[in-house]
Amino acid sequence: AQGGDKGEVIKSDRTLTDAEKMQKSFLTKYLSDPYTRFIELTLRFRWITAGITILIVILAYYLYGHLEKGVVREGIYREVHLQVDTPKSYGIDDTKMLFERLEGILQERKDELEIKTISSSFDRSGGSLAIYLVKQEEAKRSVSTLSEEIRHLLPVIPGVKYRKRFRYGHDGKEVSIEIKGRNMHTLTRLADDIKERLATIPDLSDVDTNLEKGKDEIIVAIDREKVKKYGLTSQRIAFGISGSLGSRAVSKFKVKDKEIDINLQLKEEDRQRLDQLKNLEFKDTEKEGVVLGRVADFKRRIGPKAIERKDRKPIVIITAQYKEKGLRKIMEDIKAKMADFSLPAGYVWSLGEEFKRYERAEAESRFGLILAIILIYLIMASLFESYIHPLTIMLTIPFAFTGVAIVFFLADLPLDSLSRLGLLLLCGLVVNNAIVLIDYINRLRRSGMDKYDAIVKGGRDRLRPILMTSFTTIFGLLPMTLPLLIPVLYGPFEGREKIWAPVGLVVISGLFTSTILTLIIMPTIYSLIDDLGRWMKKLFAIA
């Protein structure tokens, strides 16, 4: 080869065939020559190109900040689970008739709703329906679409509530709020107020608490003055109520070597109604009967089904399902609704585990990206034996993020935790093109070529290899994203495809924009940063 200021002429003993000449002529005319002229144009207007680069980086930062983010919740199960709550007045026969009616409604439209089997379990207080759908290969509609249609089919019955339930790994979008304090009754009142607030958020549905299905309770408030007047005590009345309604051992009966408890309580038919409790009789000091209703007040209420505790304090959990918006937007809506909600002293509210999991995933993803960028820079700095040129190469990362942000923003897709894994992959992939380009330019300069000609020739000679390596990777990943891009051919977009397709889309979109912008902008950025490095060396030399 012969070197010169304007390029190199490479001699070869092999004679090009007509096909190779035609291919070379085509690529030169429609690809290499226009690209070479474009590089010369950008080098002539370096600061305009630099300004465009800054705008691209700002755009990437802005769009990335406005993308919906979340954690992976989607699974591979085509199932719909419903919780059915019935009124307190329902007996086991009423609940059985209700579930037979619900199953009948679904069976009538079994084919239309793509239902394979239906199972149910219930008691007098309610139960659950498990609706198993056909396999994904046979499906025409997504689980979320069918779930909404099933909900609309269920009849409206006074006192009957339908709620979605989720199994682990199912396509469920559930959020929660936790309220913690000292008194369970105060927590119940606060939970009701918060439920009303959350119900006004359009994208939330099925707002519920873990207190919904408690049992009926009767609160007996004893009047101390009246009790004292009759010569009774609160303790005696409490033991009397407990002994009459409960099953308390009053003595033991010995049979050979065993002791059997003797329990004392009212007959079953005498402890069924509130008026029977009010007529429970106690003997005063004069051995006259005093009914409980004369010395106590009675209140009905629904007690909690279970009392959960956190940090040794009772806690109430309010849950809701969200529909279209991402987890971050839902979190902002909830915080806005709760901003002016005042709590008594000693009571606090906090976002539930879903939001904490989201924040942890965000922090881990951010740390992973920063660590990856630092490691990539250190490796390149050691290989290039320069601290300046690796900075040029690192600009390919925001170029890649620009493509990801634009595609996900336009497609209205959330950037979940697995998609952010694709960003980590991008960091290692997109720098390869810039490494190939910058390393070749440096070799040309070391061989004696001036900087301008080395940049132009480096871009021209490395155009085809960069395009070939990038587009082979892109087309190799394309089948991974086809269920997302062409759902008509692949059926409903859910299951494993819904988990992994966004990862492929992240890599494809980022690699595409990074490749194009690297070829267009990187030569100019190299020229500017190289000048900056020379200026800094002179500055430090003078100092």
C-alpha positions as CSV (number, residue, x, y, z in Angstrom):
1,A,0.0,0.0,0.0
2,Q,1.1,3.6,-0.6
3,G,0.3,6.2,2.0
4,G,-0.5,9.8,1.2
5,D,-2.0,12.9,2.7
6,K,-5.3,12.2,1.1
7,G,-5.6,8.4,1.6
8,E,-4.2,5.1,0.7
9,V,-4.2,3.1,-2.5
10,I,-4.3,-0.6,-1.8
11,K,-2.9,-2.9,-4.5
12,S,-4.0,-6.5,-4.9
13,D,-2.8,-9.3,-7.2
14,R,-6.4,-10.6,-7.5
15,T,-8.5,-9.4,-10.3
16,L,-12.0,-8.3,-9.4
17,T,-14.9,-10.2,-11.1
18,D,-17.6,-8.4,-13.0
19,A,-20.1,-9.1,-10.1
20,E,-17.6,-7.7,-7.5
21,K,-17.0,-4.6,-9.7
22,M,-20.8,-4.1,-10.0
23,Q,-21.3,-4.5,-6.2
24,K,-18.4,-2.2,-5.4
25,S,-19.6,0.4,-7.9
26,F,-23.2,0.3,-6.4
27,L,-21.9,0.6,-2.8
28,T,-19.5,3.4,-3.7
29,K,-22.2,5.3,-5.6
30,Y,-25.1,5.0,-3.2
31,L,-23.4,4.5,0.2
32,S,-19.7,5.3,0.5
33,D,-19.5,8.4,-1.6
34,P,-22.5,10.2,-0.1
35,Y,-21.3,9.2,3.4
36,T,-17.9,10.6,2.7
37,R,-19.3,13.9,1.5
38,F,-21.5,14.0,4.6
39,I,-18.5,13.5,6.9
40,E,-16.7,16.3,5.2
41,L,-19.7,18.5,5.7
42,T,-20.0,17.8,9.4
43,L,-16.3,18.4,9.8
44,R,-16.6,21.8,8.1
45,F,-19.4,22.8,10.6
46,R,-18.1,21.1,13.7
47,W,-19.8,23.3,16.3
48,I,-23.2,23.0,14.7
49,T,-22.8,19.2,14.8
50,A,-21.7,19.5,18.4
51,G,-24.8,21.5,19.2
52,I,-27.0,18.9,17.5
53,T,-25.3,16.2,19.6
54,I,-26.0,18.1,22.8
55,L,-29.7,18.4,21.8
56,I,-29.8,14.7,21.2
57,V,-28.4,13.9,24.6
58,I,-30.9,16.3,26.2
59,L,-33.8,14.7,24.3
60,A,-32.6,11.3,25.5
61,Y,-32.5,12.5,29.1
62,Y,-36.0,14.1,28.8
63,L,-37.7,11.2,27.2
64,Y,-36.1,8.6,29.4
65,G,-37.3,10.6,32.5
66,H,-40.9,10.6,31.1
67,L,-41.1,6.9,30.3
68,E,-43.4,4.8,32.4
69,K,-41.4,2.5,34.6
70,G,-42.3,-0.5,36.6
71,V,-41.4,-4.0,37.7
72,V,-42.1,-7.3,35.9
73,R,-45.4,-8.7,37.1
74,E,-46.6,-10.5,34.0
75,G,-46.5,-14.3,34.1
76,I,-47.3,-17.1,31.8
77,Y,-50.6,-18.2,33.2
78,R,-53.8,-17.9,31.2
79,E,-56.2,-17.8,34.2
80,V,-58.7,-15.4,35.7
81,H,-59.3,-15.6,39.5
82,L,-62.3,-13.9,41.1
83,Q,-63.1,-13.5,44.8
84,V,-66.9,-13.4,45.5
85,D,-68.0,-11.8,48.8
86,T,-71.6,-12.4,49.9
87,P,-73.8,-10.6,52.4
88,K,-73.9,-11.7,56.1
89,S,-77.5,-12.8,55.6
90,Y,-76.5,-15.6,53.1
91,G,-76.5,-19.2,54.2
92,I,-74.5,-22.0,52.6
93,D,-77.5,-22.8,50.3
94,D,-77.7,-19.2,49.2
95,T,-74.0,-19.1,48.4
96,K,-74.3,-22.4,46.5
97,M,-77.1,-21.1,44.4
98,L,-75.1,-18.0,43.6
99,F,-72.1,-19.9,42.4
100,E,-74.2,-22.2,40.3
101,R,-75.7,-19.2,38.7
102,L,-72.3,-17.6,38.0
103,E,-70.9,-20.8,36.6
104,G,-73.9,-21.2,34.4
105,I,-73.5,-17.7,32.9
106,L,-69.9,-18.4,32.1
107,Q,-70.6,-21.9,30.7
108,E,-73.1,-20.5,28.3
109,R,-70.4,-18.3,26.7
110,K,-67.5,-20.8,27.2
111,D,-66.3,-20.8,23.6
112,E,-66.6,-17.0,23.1
113,L,-64.7,-16.4,26.3
114,E,-62.1,-19.0,25.5
115,I,-62.7,-20.9,28.7
116,K,-61.3,-24.4,29.2
117,T,-62.5,-25.2,32.7
118,I,-64.1,-23.5,35.7
119,S,-63.6,-24.4,39.3
120,S,-65.0,-22.9,42.5
121,S,-64.8,-23.1,46.2
122,F,-67.1,-21.4,48.7
123,D,-68.5,-21.3,52.2
124,R,-71.4,-19.2,53.6
125,S,-69.4,-16.0,53.6
126,G,-68.3,-16.2,49.9
127,G,-65.7,-18.0,47.8
128,S,-63.6,-17.9,44.7
129,L,-63.9,-18.7,41.0
130,A,-60.9,-20.0,39.1
131,I,-61.4,-19.7,35.3
132,Y,-58.8,-21.5,33.2
133,L,-58.5,-20.3,29.6
134,V,-57.3,-22.1,26.5
135,K,-53.6,-22.3,25.8
136,Q,-51.9,-19.3,24.2
137,E,-51.4,-21.2,20.9
138,E,-55.2,-21.4,20.6
139,A,-56.0,-17.9,22.0
140,K,-57.3,-15.0,20.1
141,R,-57.6,-12.4,22.9
142,S,-55.4,-11.5,25.9
143,V,-56.2,-12.5,29.5
144,S,-56.7,-8.9,30.5
145,T,-59.3,-8.4,27.8
146,L,-61.2,-11.6,28.7
147,S,-61.0,-10.7,32.4
148,E,-62.7,-7.4,31.8
149,E,-65.4,-9.1,29.7
150,I,-66.0,-11.7,32.4
151,R,-66.4,-9.0,35.0
152,H,-69.0,-7.2,32.9
153,L,-71.0,-10.4,32.5
154,L,-71.4,-11.1,36.2
155,P,-74.8,-10.0,37.5
156,V,-75.2,-7.1,39.9
157,I,-76.7,-8.5,43.1
158,P,-77.2,-6.3,46.2
159,G,-74.6,-7.1,48.8
160,V,-72.5,-9.3,46.5
161,K,-69.0,-8.0,45.6
162,Y,-66.6,-9.3,42.9
163,R,-62.8,-8.8,43.3
164,K,-59.9,-9.9,41.2
165,R,-57.4,-12.3,42.8
166,F,-53.9,-13.0,41.6
167,R,-51.6,-15.9,41.9
168,Y,-47.9,-15.6,41.9
169,G,-46.5,-14.7,38.5
170,H,-50.0,-13.9,37.1
171,D,-50.7,-10.9,35.0
172,G,-51.8,-8.8,38.0
173,K,-51.5,-5.1,38.5
174,E,-52.1,-4.5,42.2
175,V,-50.9,-1.7,44.4
176,S,-51.4,-1.1,48.1
177,I,-51.2,1.5,50.9
178,E,-50.4,0.6,54.5
179,I,-51.8,2.5,57.6
180,K,-50.1,1.9,60.9
181,G,-51.2,3.1,64.4
182,R,-52.2,2.1,67.9
183,N,-55.9,1.6,67.8
184,M,-57.6,-0.9,65.4
185,H,-60.9,0.9,65.3
186,T,-59.2,4.2,64.4
187,L,-57.3,2.4,61.7
188,T,-60.6,1.0,60.3
189,R,-62.1,4.5,60.2
190,L,-59.1,6.0,58.5
191,A,-59.0,3.1,56.0
192,D,-62.6,3.8,55.0
193,D,-61.7,7.5,54.3
194,I,-58.7,6.5,52.3
195,K,-60.7,4.0,50.3
196,E,-63.1,6.8,49.3
197,R,-60.2,9.0,48.1
198,L,-58.5,6.2,46.1
199,A,-61.8,5.3,44.5
200,T,-61.8,8.8,42.8
201,I,-58.6,7.9,40.9
202,P,-59.9,6.9,37.4
203,D,-57.3,4.3,36.7
204,L,-57.9,2.4,40.0
205,S,-60.5,-0.3,40.5
206,D,-61.5,-2.9,43.1
207,V,-60.3,-0.7,46.0
208,D,-60.4,-2.9,49.1
209,T,-58.9,-3.5,52.5
210,N,-57.9,-6.5,54.5
211,L,-60.8,-5.7,56.9
212,E,-63.6,-6.3,54.4
213,K,-64.7,-9.8,55.4
214,G,-64.6,-9.6,59.2
215,K,-67.3,-11.3,61.4
216,D,-70.2,-9.5,63.1
217,E,-69.3,-8.4,66.6
218,I,-71.4,-7.2,69.5
219,I,-69.8,-4.7,71.8
220,V,-71.1,-4.8,75.3
221,A,-70.5,-1.5,77.1
222,I,-71.1,-2.0,80.8
223,D,-72.4,1.0,82.9
224,R,-70.2,0.9,86.0
225,E,-72.6,3.1,88.1
226,K,-75.6,0.8,87.4
227,V,-73.5,-2.3,88.0
228,K,-72.4,-0.9,91.3
229,K,-76.0,0.0,92.3
230,Y,-77.0,-3.7,92.0
231,G,-74.0,-4.9,93.9
232,L,-72.4,-6.5,90.8
233,T,-69.0,-6.1,89.2
234,S,-67.8,-5.7,85.6
235,Q,-65.6,-8.8,86.0
236,R,-68.5,-10.9,87.2
237,I,-70.7,-9.8,84.3
238,A,-67.8,-10.5,81.8
239,F,-67.3,-14.0,83.2
240,G,-71.1,-14.6,83.1
241,I,-71.3,-13.6,79.4
242,S,-68.2,-15.7,78.6
243,G,-69.5,-18.7,80.4
244,S,-73.0,-18.5,78.9
245,L,-71.9,-18.1,75.3
246,G,-68.6,-19.8,75.3
247,S,-67.5,-23.3,76.4
248,R,-65.8,-23.0,79.8
249,A,-64.7,-25.9,81.9
250,V,-66.2,-25.6,85.4
251,S,-65.1,-28.9,86.8
252,K,-63.5,-32.2,85.9
253,F,-64.8,-35.8,85.9
254,K,-62.4,-38.7,86.6
255,V,-62.8,-41.9,84.6
256,K,-60.2,-44.4,85.6
257,D,-56.8,-42.7,84.8
258,K,-58.3,-39.9,82.7
259,E,-59.9,-36.5,83.6
260,I,-62.7,-35.2,81.4
261,D,-63.7,-31.5,81.4
262,I,-67.2,-30.5,82.4
263,N,-68.2,-27.5,80.2
264,L,-71.1,-25.2,81.1
265,Q,-72.9,-23.1,78.5
266,L,-76.4,-22.1,77.4
267,K,-78.3,-24.4,75.0
268,E,-77.8,-23.7,71.3
269,E,-81.4,-22.3,70.9
270,D,-80.8,-19.9,73.8
271,R,-77.8,-18.2,72.3
272,Q,-78.8,-17.3,68.8
273,R,-80.2,-13.7,69.0
274,L,-79.2,-10.3,70.5
275,D,-82.4,-10.1,72.6
276,Q,-81.4,-13.4,74.3
277,L,-78.1,-11.9,75.3
278,K,-79.9,-8.8,76.6
279,N,-82.1,-11.0,78.8
280,L,-79.2,-12.9,80.3
281,E,-79.9,-12.8,84.1
282,F,-77.6,-12.1,87.0
283,K,-78.4,-12.2,90.7
284,D,-77.9,-9.0,92.7
285,T,-77.0,-8.8,96.4
286,E,-80.7,-9.4,97.4
287,K,-80.8,-12.5,95.2
288,E,-83.1,-10.8,92.7
289,G,-82.6,-11.2,89.0
290,V,-81.1,-8.3,87.0
291,V,-81.1,-8.7,83.2
292,L,-77.9,-7.7,81.3
293,G,-79.9,-5.1,79.2
294,R,-80.5,-3.0,82.3
295,V,-76.8,-2.4,83.1
296,A,-75.1,-2.4,79.6
297,D,-75.4,-0.9,76.1
298,F,-75.0,-3.0,73.0
299,K,-73.5,-2.0,69.6
300,R,-73.1,-4.1,66.4
301,R,-70.0,-3.8,64.2
302,I,-68.0,-5.8,61.7
303,G,-64.7,-6.7,63.2
304,P,-61.5,-7.3,61.2
305,K,-61.0,-10.7,59.6
306,A,-57.4,-10.8,60.9
307,I,-55.2,-8.3,62.6
308,E,-51.9,-7.8,61.0
309,R,-49.0,-6.2,62.9
310,K,-45.8,-4.5,61.7
311,D,-43.2,-3.1,64.1
312,R,-45.4,-4.3,66.9
313,K,-48.3,-2.0,65.8
314,P,-51.6,-3.0,64.0
315,I,-51.6,-2.3,60.3
316,V,-54.4,-2.0,57.7
317,I,-53.6,-2.6,54.1
318,I,-55.7,-1.0,51.3
319,T,-55.3,-2.6,47.9
320,A,-56.4,-1.7,44.4
321,Q,-55.9,-2.8,40.8
322,Y,-54.6,-0.3,38.2
323,K,-55.4,-0.6,34.5
324,E,-53.6,1.4,31.8
325,K,-51.1,3.7,33.5
326,G,-47.7,2.6,34.7
327,L,-46.7,2.1,38.3
328,R,-44.9,5.4,38.6
329,K,-47.9,7.5,37.4
330,I,-50.2,5.6,39.8
331,M,-47.8,6.4,42.6
332,E,-47.9,10.1,41.7
333,D,-51.7,10.1,41.6
334,I,-51.9,8.4,45.0
335,K,-49.4,10.8,46.6
336,A,-51.4,13.7,45.2
337,K,-54.7,12.4,46.6
338,M,-53.0,11.8,50.0
339,A,-51.2,15.1,50.2
340,D,-53.9,16.9,52.2
341,F,-55.0,13.9,54.2
342,S,-54.4,14.5,57.9
343,L,-53.8,11.7,60.3
344,P,-54.0,11.7,64.1
345,A,-50.9,11.7,66.2
346,G,-49.2,8.3,66.2
347,Y,-50.7,7.2,62.9
348,V,-48.7,7.0,59.6
349,W,-49.4,5.9,56.0
350,S,-46.9,4.5,53.5
351,L,-46.9,3.1,50.0
352,G,-47.1,-0.7,49.9
353,E,-44.7,-3.4,48.9
354,E,-45.3,-3.0,45.1
355,F,-44.0,0.6,45.2
356,K,-41.1,-0.4,47.4
357,R,-40.2,-3.1,45.0
358,Y,-40.4,-0.6,42.2
359,E,-38.1,1.8,44.0
360,R,-35.6,-0.9,44.7
361,A,-35.6,-2.0,41.1
362,E,-35.0,1.6,40.0
363,A,-32.1,2.0,42.4
364,E,-30.5,-1.3,41.4
365,S,-30.9,-0.5,37.7
366,R,-29.4,3.0,38.1
367,F,-26.5,1.5,40.1
368,G,-25.9,-1.2,37.5
369,L,-25.9,1.3,34.6
370,I,-23.4,3.6,36.4
371,L,-21.1,0.7,37.3
372,A,-21.2,-0.6,33.7
373,I,-20.3,2.8,32.3
374,I,-17.4,3.2,34.7
375,L,-16.0,-0.3,34.0
376,I,-16.3,0.2,30.2
377,Y,-14.5,3.5,30.5
378,L,-11.7,2.1,32.6
379,I,-11.2,-0.8,30.2
380,M,-11.0,1.5,27.2
381,A,-8.8,4.0,28.9
382,S,-6.3,1.2,29.6
383,L,-6.5,-0.2,26.1
384,F,-6.3,3.1,24.3
385,E,-3.7,4.5,26.8
386,S,-5.7,7.7,26.7
387,Y,-8.3,9.3,28.9
388,I,-9.7,11.5,26.1
389,H,-10.6,9.1,23.3
390,P,-12.7,6.8,25.6
391,L,-14.9,9.8,26.3
392,T,-15.6,10.1,22.6
393,I,-16.7,6.4,22.6
394,M,-18.8,6.7,25.7
395,L,-21.1,9.2,23.8
396,T,-22.5,6.2,21.9
397,I,-24.4,5.2,25.1
398,P,-26.7,8.3,25.2
399,F,-27.1,7.9,21.4
400,A,-28.4,4.4,22.1
401,F,-30.7,5.6,25.0
402,T,-32.2,8.2,22.6
403,G,-33.5,5.4,20.3
404,V,-34.8,3.4,23.2
405,A,-36.6,6.4,24.7
406,I,-38.1,7.5,21.4
407,V,-39.4,4.0,20.5
408,F,-40.8,3.2,24.0
409,F,-42.4,6.7,24.2
410,L,-44.1,6.4,20.8
411,A,-45.2,2.8,21.5
412,D,-46.4,3.8,25.0
413,L,-44.6,0.9,26.5
414,P,-43.4,0.8,30.1
415,L,-39.7,0.4,30.8
416,D,-39.9,-2.5,33.3
417,S,-37.0,-4.2,35.2
418,L,-36.3,-6.6,32.4
419,S,-36.3,-3.9,29.8
420,R,-33.7,-2.1,31.9
421,L,-31.7,-5.3,31.7
422,G,-31.6,-4.6,27.9
423,L,-30.0,-1.2,28.7
424,L,-27.2,-2.9,30.4
425,L,-26.7,-5.1,27.4
426,L,-26.7,-2.0,25.2
427,C,-23.9,-0.4,27.1
428,G,-21.6,-3.3,26.1
429,L,-22.8,-3.5,22.5
430,V,-23.0,0.0,21.2
431,V,-19.4,1.0,22.2
432,N,-18.1,-1.7,19.8
433,N,-18.9,0.4,16.7
434,A,-17.2,3.4,18.1
435,I,-14.2,1.4,19.2
436,V,-13.8,0.0,15.6
437,L,-14.0,3.5,14.1
438,I,-11.8,5.3,16.6
439,D,-9.1,2.6,16.7
440,Y,-8.8,2.6,12.9
441,I,-8.6,6.4,12.8
442,N,-5.8,6.3,15.4
443,R,-3.9,3.7,13.4
444,L,-4.1,5.8,10.3
445,R,-2.8,8.8,12.1
446,R,0.1,6.8,13.6
447,S,1.0,5.7,10.0
448,G,1.5,9.3,9.1
449,M,-1.8,10.5,7.8
450,D,-3.1,13.9,9.0
451,K,-6.1,14.0,11.3
452,Y,-8.7,15.3,8.8
453,D,-7.9,12.7,6.1
454,A,-7.6,9.9,8.7
455,I,-11.1,10.8,10.0
456,V,-12.6,10.8,6.5
457,K,-10.9,7.7,5.4
458,G,-11.6,5.9,8.7
459,G,-15.3,6.6,8.4
460,R,-15.4,5.5,4.7
461,D,-13.5,2.3,5.3
462,R,-15.3,1.3,8.4
463,L,-18.8,2.1,7.1
464,R,-19.5,-1.4,5.8
465,P,-18.1,-3.4,8.7
466,I,-20.0,-1.3,11.2
467,L,-23.3,-1.6,9.3
468,M,-22.8,-5.4,8.8
469,T,-22.1,-6.1,12.4
470,S,-24.9,-3.9,13.7
471,F,-27.6,-5.1,11.3
472,T,-26.7,-8.8,11.7
473,T,-27.3,-8.3,15.5
474,I,-30.5,-6.4,14.9
475,F,-31.9,-9.0,12.5
476,G,-30.8,-11.8,14.8
477,L,-32.9,-10.2,17.6
478,L,-35.9,-9.4,15.4
479,P,-37.8,-12.7,15.9
480,M,-37.7,-11.9,19.6
481,T,-39.8,-8.8,19.1
482,L,-42.1,-10.0,16.3
483,P,-45.0,-10.9,18.7
484,L,-44.9,-7.3,19.8
485,L,-44.5,-5.8,16.3
486,I,-47.0,-8.1,14.5
487,P,-49.5,-9.4,17.1
488,V,-51.9,-10.4,14.3
489,L,-49.6,-13.3,13.4
490,Y,-48.7,-14.4,16.9
491,G,-52.0,-14.0,18.8
492,P,-52.4,-12.0,22.0
493,F,-49.2,-10.3,23.3
494,E,-48.8,-11.9,26.7
495,G,-46.9,-14.6,28.6
496,R,-43.3,-15.2,27.8
497,E,-43.4,-12.9,24.8
498,K,-44.6,-10.0,26.9
499,I,-41.7,-10.5,29.2
500,W,-38.9,-10.9,26.7
501,A,-40.0,-8.9,23.6
502,P,-39.4,-5.5,25.3
503,V,-35.8,-6.6,26.0
504,G,-35.2,-7.3,22.4
505,L,-36.9,-4.0,21.4
506,V,-34.5,-2.1,23.8
507,V,-31.5,-3.7,22.1
508,I,-32.7,-3.2,18.6
509,S,-33.9,0.4,18.9
510,G,-30.8,1.4,20.9
511,L,-28.3,-0.4,18.5
512,F,-30.0,1.1,15.4
513,T,-29.9,4.8,16.6
514,S,-26.4,4.4,18.1
515,T,-25.1,2.9,14.8
516,I,-26.5,5.7,12.7
517,L,-25.5,8.5,15.0
518,T,-22.0,7.0,15.5
519,L,-21.4,7.1,11.8
520,I,-22.8,10.6,11.4
521,I,-21.7,12.4,14.5
522,M,-18.8,10.5,16.0
523,P,-16.1,11.7,13.4
524,T,-16.9,15.3,14.4
525,I,-16.9,14.6,18.1
526,Y,-13.6,12.8,17.7
527,S,-12.1,15.8,16.0
528,L,-13.4,18.2,18.7
529,I,-12.3,16.1,21.7
530,D,-8.9,15.5,20.1
531,D,-8.5,19.3,19.8
532,L,-9.6,19.6,23.4
533,G,-7.0,17.0,24.5
534,R,-4.2,18.9,22.7
535,W,-5.3,22.2,24.2
536,M,-5.3,20.7,27.7
537,K,-1.9,19.3,27.2
538,K,-0.6,22.7,26.2
539,L,-2.3,24.3,29.1
540,F,-0.8,21.9,31.6
541,A,2.6,22.2,29.9
542,I,2.5,26.0,30.3
543,A,1.4,25.6,33.9
